[in-house]
Amino acid sequence: MFIVLIGFWGFLFAKPAINAYAQGAGFTVSAVIPDNQYNKQATYFDLKVSPNQTQTIYVYVQNLTNQNKTIIAYPNTAYTSDSGSEAYNKNNLKGFSKAPYYLSDIFGAPQKITLKPKETKKVAFTMKMPPKKYKGILEGAFYFLDQSTSAAQATNQKGMAIKNRFALALGIVLREDTQTIVSPHLKMNSVKPTIKDTANFSPAVKANLENTRPTMISNMRVKATISKTKGSKTMYTSSQKNMGMAPNSNFNYSIDWNNDALKAGTYHLHLVARSGTFKWVFDRNFTITLSQARKINKKANVVRNWTWLYILIGILLLILIILITYLIGRHAGKKKDSEGKQGHATEKEEHDKK
């Protein structure tokens, strides 16, 4: 859960270990567990701390390669990615977390670690706890990013490059009050139309879900349906399970429009989220404006199905042709009758003259 390798644009999760290593990273990190470790079985930092406490903790960082390495260690607060899982790769969490304190404030600025081939260093991280006591937990990780693997590599395709990023995240949990149990609480913020993601340019509606408490939400299941009005026929549906949320964080849950074009109008979202014995139910009406629909459809490159319009135009053309044919026929008939009457009158006049 707490050890992450990032490579080839994706996340690979490894089980926590005293010597944290992931294939391809080229280095390992391992926590030196201090006496104030709360969970003695954990191999990441889970510390019982106090207000104003100052403490230095240590991490061994080992270079496994025959080249020099430069690694940057970031003390990052956890947030929730839009895939519904905890992540640790952001140092600036504006908009992603409402934690009362960030790990970057407690541990200070990122550290630069230089390693010779096969070298191991004991790296110190000094924390200074805030004076005000808090309930629940502060959660995040020391995020070790290998700078040498973060540079873009050229390819044989013009204008294209591959950027491989290898990193390890060693978890940190800081708790002061170990007696009070903090229950999670979920709320739904905005509901708005957008693009699902960069991998799937389908129109979608995203509901922003927020864990408002300083505790994690684990094994969360979400099911959402969209209809025109509450209780009416379901138009679109989405479900996801095995999700997790960091404390005091939010993410955008997507309901895919299945590559259909967005249509302006008012809709209803019904969303149910569950985690263990906790259940949250949300009902919300929302509106998609014509401007939003046009903008998103254009960005999604949605191909509209105009078959119905072609059929309608065909029917109208057929009716028009029939009507024109009828009017021409009627006009011709009237003209023929008029000419017949005129000829009969002329014959009568000639007969009277005789």
matplotlib code that plots the C-alpha trace (Angstrom):
import matplotlib.pyplot as plt

x = [0.0, 2.7, 5.5, 5.1, 7.1, 6.3, 7.4, 6.2, 3.4, 1.8, 1.8, 3.0, 2.2, 4.4, 3.8, 5.4, 8.8, 11.7, 13.8, 11.6, 12.5, 10.6, 11.9, 13.5, 13.9, 17.6, 17.5, 15.9, 14.6, 14.1, 12.7, 14.6, 11.7, 11.9, 10.7, 7.5, 6.2, 2.5, 1.9, 4.8, 4.0, 4.1, 7.3, 6.5, 6.4, 3.3, 4.3, 2.6, 3.5, 2.7, 2.1, 5.4, 7.4, 10.6, 12.1, 14.6, 13.8, 16.0, 15.7, 18.4, 18.7, 20.8, 22.0, 21.8, 23.4, 26.9, 26.1, 25.8, 22.3, 20.6, 17.4, 15.0, 13.0, 9.7, 7.6, 4.2, 0.7, -1.5, -4.4, -6.9, -6.4, -9.4, -9.0, -10.2, -6.9, -4.5, -1.5, 1.7, 3.3, 2.2, 4.1, 1.7, -1.8, -3.8, -7.3, -6.5, -6.4, -7.8, -5.6, -5.1, -1.3, 0.8, 3.8, 5.8, 5.2, 6.2, 9.3, 10.4, 11.7, 12.6, 16.0, 18.6, 20.4, 23.5, 24.7, 27.8, 27.5, 26.4, 26.5, 24.1, 23.2, 21.4, 19.2, 17.8, 14.3, 13.5, 9.9, 8.5, 4.9, 2.4, 1.5, -2.2, -3.4, -5.4, -7.6, -7.4, -4.2, -1.9, -1.0, 1.4, 4.8, 8.4, 8.4, 11.8, 12.1, 15.1, 16.1, 18.2, 15.1, 12.9, 14.4, 12.7, 14.2, 14.0, 12.4, 12.7, 9.3, 9.4, 8.2, 7.8, 9.6, 9.2, 9.5, 10.2, 9.8, 10.9, 10.0, 9.5, 7.0, 7.6, 4.5, 4.1, 1.2, 1.3, -1.2, -1.6, -4.9, -5.0, -8.1, -10.7, -12.0, -12.7, -15.4, -15.2, -17.7, -18.4, -20.0, -20.7, -19.6, -19.9, -21.5, -20.5, -20.0, -16.5, -14.2, -13.7, -9.9, -7.0, -7.1, -10.8, -12.1, -15.7, -18.0, -18.8, -20.3, -18.0, -19.2, -16.6, -16.6, -14.9, -13.7, -14.1, -12.6, -8.9, -9.2, -8.8, -11.7, -10.9, -12.7, -15.1, -17.8, -19.6, -22.6, -24.1, -27.0, -28.1, -31.7, -33.7, -35.6, -35.5, -37.0, -37.2, -35.6, -31.8, -29.8, -26.2, -24.7, -21.3, -19.9, -16.5, -15.2, -12.0, -11.5, -9.6, -9.6, -6.9, -7.9, -9.4, -9.2, -11.5, -11.6, -13.8, -15.9, -16.8, -20.0, -19.1, -21.5, -20.4, -19.2, -22.7, -22.9, -23.9, -27.3, -28.2, -30.9, -31.5, -30.6, -30.6, -27.7, -28.3, -25.1, -24.5, -21.1, -20.3, -17.4, -17.7, -20.8, -20.9, -23.3, -23.8, -26.6, -26.7, -29.4, -28.7, -30.2, -27.8, -27.9, -25.8, -25.9, -25.8, -22.4, -21.0, -22.4, -20.9, -17.5, -17.2, -18.5, -16.0, -13.2, -14.3, -14.6, -18.0, -19.5, -23.1, -25.6, -27.7, -29.6, -32.9, -32.4, -31.7, -34.8, -36.9, -35.5, -36.2, -39.8, -40.3, -38.9, -41.2, -44.2, -43.1, -42.7, -46.1, -47.7, -46.0, -47.0, -50.6, -50.7, -49.2, -51.7, -54.6, -53.5, -53.2, -56.7, -58.3, -56.5, -57.8, -61.4, -61.2, -59.9, -62.7, -65.4, -63.9, -64.0, -67.6, -68.7, -67.0, -68.7, -72.1, -71.5, -70.6, -73.8, -76.0, -74.6, -75.6]
y = [0.0, 2.4, 1.5, 2.8, 2.4, 4.7, 3.6, 3.8, 6.2, 3.9, 2.9, -0.5, -1.3, -3.6, -4.9, -3.0, -4.3, -3.2, -3.0, -1.3, -2.3, -2.3, -3.8, -1.2, 1.5, 0.8, 1.8, 0.8, 2.7, 1.3, 2.8, 2.9, 2.2, 4.5, 3.7, 5.7, 3.5, 3.0, 0.0, -2.3, -4.6, -1.8, -1.4, 2.2, 5.0, 5.0, 7.3, 8.4, 12.1, 15.1, 18.8, 20.8, 17.6, 17.6, 14.4, 13.1, 9.9, 8.0, 6.2, 4.1, 4.7, 2.3, 2.6, -0.8, 0.3, 1.0, 4.6, 7.7, 8.5, 11.7, 11.2, 13.9, 13.0, 14.8, 14.7, 14.5, 14.4, 11.8, 12.7, 10.7, 10.3, 10.4, 6.6, 6.3, 5.4, 7.1, 8.8, 10.4, 12.1, 15.7, 18.2, 21.0, 19.8, 22.9, 21.7, 18.1, 18.0, 19.9, 18.2, 20.5, 20.2, 19.1, 16.9, 19.4, 21.9, 19.3, 17.9, 21.0, 21.2, 18.3, 16.8, 16.1, 12.8, 11.9, 8.3, 6.8, 3.4, 0.7, 3.4, 3.3, 6.5, 7.0, 10.1, 12.2, 13.8, 16.2, 16.8, 19.7, 19.0, 22.0, 23.4, 22.7, 19.1, 17.3, 14.2, 11.4, 11.0, 12.9, 10.5, 10.6, 9.4, 10.2, 10.2, 9.3, 10.3, 9.3, 12.4, 10.4, 8.5, 11.5, 13.0, 12.7, 10.1, 10.7, 8.2, 7.6, 9.2, 12.9, 15.1, 12.2, 11.3, 8.8, 10.0, 7.1, 8.1, 5.7, 6.5, 4.8, 6.0, 5.1, 5.7, 8.1, 8.1, 10.7, 10.4, 12.2, 11.1, 7.3, 7.0, 8.8, 6.8, 9.1, 7.8, 8.7, 11.1, 11.5, 14.5, 15.3, 18.7, 19.7, 17.7, 18.8, 17.6, 17.1, 14.6, 11.3, 11.3, 11.7, 8.0, 7.9, 11.1, 10.2, 12.9, 12.2, 13.7, 14.0, 14.1, 15.5, 13.3, 14.5, 12.6, 15.4, 13.6, 12.9, 9.2, 6.9, 5.3, 1.9, -0.8, 1.8, 0.8, 3.4, 3.0, 5.9, 6.3, 9.2, 9.8, 12.8, 13.0, 11.2, 7.7, 7.8, 5.4, 5.1, 6.6, 6.0, 4.0, 3.5, 1.3, 0.8, -1.1, -1.5, 2.2, 4.1, 7.7, 9.6, 11.7, 15.1, 14.6, 14.7, 13.2, 13.3, 10.2, 9.7, 8.5, 7.7, 8.9, 5.9, 8.2, 9.6, 13.4, 15.5, 17.1, 20.3, 19.8, 19.0, 15.6, 13.7, 11.9, 9.1, 8.0, 5.4, 4.9, 2.2, 1.4, -1.4, -0.5, 3.1, 4.1, 7.5, 8.2, 11.3, 12.7, 15.8, 17.5, 19.2, 21.1, 20.8, 24.0, 24.2, 25.9, 23.1, 20.4, 22.0, 22.6, 19.1, 17.3, 19.2, 18.3, 14.7, 14.6, 13.0, 11.8, 12.6, 10.2, 12.2, 9.2, 10.4, 13.8, 12.2, 10.1, 13.2, 15.2, 12.3, 12.0, 15.8, 15.7, 12.8, 14.7, 17.8, 15.9, 14.3, 17.7, 19.4, 16.5, 16.8, 20.5, 20.3, 17.6, 19.6, 22.7, 20.7, 19.3, 22.6, 24.1, 21.2, 21.7, 25.4, 24.9, 22.3, 24.7, 27.5, 25.3, 24.3, 27.9, 28.8, 26.0, 27.2, 30.7, 29.5, 27.3, 30.3, 32.5, 29.9]
z = [0.0, 0.9, -1.5, -5.0, -8.2, -11.0, -14.4, -18.0, -17.0, -14.5, -10.8, -9.6, -6.0, -3.9, -0.4, 2.4, 3.4, 5.7, 2.5, 0.0, -3.5, -6.8, -10.1, -12.3, -9.7, -9.2, -5.5, -2.3, 0.8, 4.3, 7.4, 10.7, 13.0, 16.1, 19.7, 19.3, 16.5, 17.2, 15.0, 15.7, 12.8, 10.2, 8.1, 7.3, 9.8, 12.0, 14.8, 18.1, 18.4, 20.6, 19.9, 19.6, 19.4, 17.5, 16.3, 13.8, 11.9, 9.5, 6.2, 4.5, 0.8, -1.2, -4.8, -6.5, -9.8, -11.1, -11.9, -9.8, -8.7, -7.6, -5.7, -4.4, -1.3, -0.9, 2.3, 0.6, 2.1, 0.6, -1.7, -3.7, -7.5, -9.9, -10.3, -6.6, -5.0, -2.6, -4.2, -2.9, -5.9, -5.3, -3.2, -3.8, -2.8, -3.4, -4.2, -3.5, 0.3, 3.2, 5.8, 8.9, 8.4, 5.4, 5.8, 3.8, 6.7, 9.4, 7.7, 5.6, 2.1, -0.2, 0.3, -2.5, -2.0, -4.1, -4.2, -5.7, -7.3, -4.8, -2.0, 1.0, 3.0, 6.2, 5.5, 8.4, 8.3, 11.2, 12.0, 14.1, 15.1, 15.2, 18.6, 18.2, 18.9, 16.2, 16.1, 13.6, 11.4, 9.1, 6.3, 3.4, 2.4, 1.8, -2.0, -3.4, -7.1, -9.1, -11.1, -13.6, -14.8, -14.9, -18.1, -21.4, -23.8, -27.5, -29.9, -33.6, -34.1, -34.8, -32.0, -29.6, -26.4, -23.6, -20.0, -17.5, -13.9, -11.2, -7.6, -4.2, -1.6, 2.0, 4.1, 7.0, 9.5, 12.4, 15.2, 18.5, 20.0, 19.9, 22.0, 19.9, 16.9, 14.0, 11.6, 7.9, 6.4, 2.7, 1.0, -2.6, -3.9, -7.6, -10.4, -13.8, -17.4, -18.7, -20.5, -18.8, -18.9, -21.4, -22.2, -22.9, -24.6, -24.0, -22.6, -19.0, -15.8, -12.8, -9.2, -6.7, -3.6, -0.4, 2.6, 5.2, 8.2, 9.1, 8.6, 5.6, 3.7, 2.5, 0.3, -0.9, -3.5, -5.6, -7.9, -9.8, -12.2, -14.3, -15.5, -16.7, -13.4, -10.0, -10.4, -14.2, -16.6, -16.2, -19.0, -17.9, -15.0, -13.4, -10.6, -9.1, -6.1, -4.0, -3.9, -1.2, -0.1, 1.8, 4.9, 4.2, 0.4, -2.6, -6.1, -9.2, -9.7, -13.4, -15.0, -18.6, -21.4, -23.5, -26.3, -26.8, -27.5, -24.5, -24.9, -23.1, -20.4, -16.8, -15.4, -12.1, -10.4, -7.8, -6.2, -3.4, -1.7, 0.8, 3.0, 5.6, 7.7, 6.4, 3.6, 1.9, -0.5, -2.7, -5.1, -7.1, -10.1, -12.4, -15.7, -18.9, -20.8, -24.6, -24.4, -22.2, -24.5, -27.6, -26.0, -24.6, -27.7, -29.8, -27.5, -27.3, -31.1, -30.8, -34.1, -34.0, -35.4, -38.0, -39.3, -37.8, -39.5, -42.9, -42.6, -41.6, -44.5, -46.8, -45.6, -46.0, -49.5, -50.4, -49.1, -51.0, -54.3, -53.8, -53.1, -56.0, -58.3, -57.1, -57.5, -61.1, -62.0, -60.5, -62.4, -65.7, -65.2, -64.5, -67.6, -69.8, -68.5, -69.2, -72.7, -73.3, -72.2, -74.3, -77.4, -76.9, -76.6, -79.9, -81.7, -80.4, -81.6, -85.1, -85.2, -84.1, -86.9, -89.5]

ax = plt.figure().add_subplot(projection="3d")
ax.plot(x, y, z, "-o")
ax.set_aspect("equal")
plt.show()
